[in-house]
Amino acid sequence: MPARRRVSLTTLGCARNEVDSEELAGRLDAAGWELVPDGAATDVAVVNTCGFVESAKKDSIDTLLAASDTGAKVVAVGCLAERYGEQLAAQLPEADAVLGFDAYADLAGHLQQVLDGVPVPSHTPGDRRRLLPLSPVARQEPAAQLDVGLPGHAGGPAVVRRRLEGGPVAPLKLASGCDRRCSFCAIPSFRGAFVSRRPSDVVAEARWLADAGVRELVLVSENSTSYGKDLGDLRLLEQLLPALAELDGIDRVRLSYLQPAEMRPSLVEVLTTTPGVAAYFDMSFQHSAPAVLRRMRRFGDTERFLDLLASVRDLAPEAGVRSNVIVGFPGETEADVDELERFLVAARLDAVGVFGYSDEDGTEAEGLPDHLAQEVVDERVARLSALAEELTAQRAEERVGEVVEVLVDGPEGEGRAAHQAPEVDGTTTLDGDHAVGALVRAVVTASEGVDLHATAVLARV
């Protein structure tokens, strides 16, 4: 028998990319490729890049260059490759191929061409919003039948995925793309219009993950609150969440990437009152000053956002809330920053990411007047970051004495309570020895920044 061709997969960026990589791993495994870990000897190194912000782009390029130093063939996929394609290939000759999303279905064939020395045409970028009908009603056709590559949607009810890492937590994709037009965001242009996965496909993959030992599902998309609108029912999410929580082996379902302007009372109720669904709200407010939000092509203000948080906490006082904010947006005034500070102080958020505005290629905001000097942006980032750090530490301290359920997913009793998402939020460390995968009921005894310490009162193995 000929030796199996070896391939490594490196994933950069968000949890959505993790799902895409595991789809690629499933395709390659089925085609006879041997998947090897990062750093191991390989024939082809595939790098699933991130193209969201400048720091992520730089990290992707650095990773591609490092892979080329190993002597392996190097193939770029993912958002940076989709967004820049031929331009990336021209500027990075170290990459043997730059492939877009539409190449995923036959990635094994493209990798074989690379190994055989056959030139593979670089991806030609285009605005992916134009590849699908923009009307939700016109997108009723199942995603599997569309003539457009949709990473993370492969297989329909059959699961085309191979886990690259073990552990009791796994992301699960709800949808791809986004129909919103935030003026600072380029994601819709390279991820495309919003397309929901069929509920039956999501449930089938969730059941497969449960059979693989997963106890917590993290539902991901570009905008989870839009789920179902292109399937004819915007409230499908309220039906899907309980169905996932009832699956054998699944103890916690976590929903991420919520759009505040699309939150509705029925979804708040399901997220706060359904057993097995985490009372967790990952809502990117981005700002709270009305004038800034309007220039961002977003909606809301401080009072509306605080009313939304009050409706959540009326049903679940212990609910976790995380958010991101952008400071230094073109035209932002000192009064706007003061308003954002007022919101953050009143909001009592568990986690806050503070980002300084920077232009993104092809976005509306790139052409807006009244760009701020970089030193002004940097000063505001430092100021808001310090405030956010202080406020989130105070919120963690408020949880001392609270009873939480901790899913152990790290060494030495490190895990996460329901208000803590993997990678992006704090952790809870338990006293004593607890196996990875244990779900432990515990009382919070201390806080350190956003992290908690807790003592077990009951464990479910």
Disulfide bonds with the S-S distance in Angstrom:
none
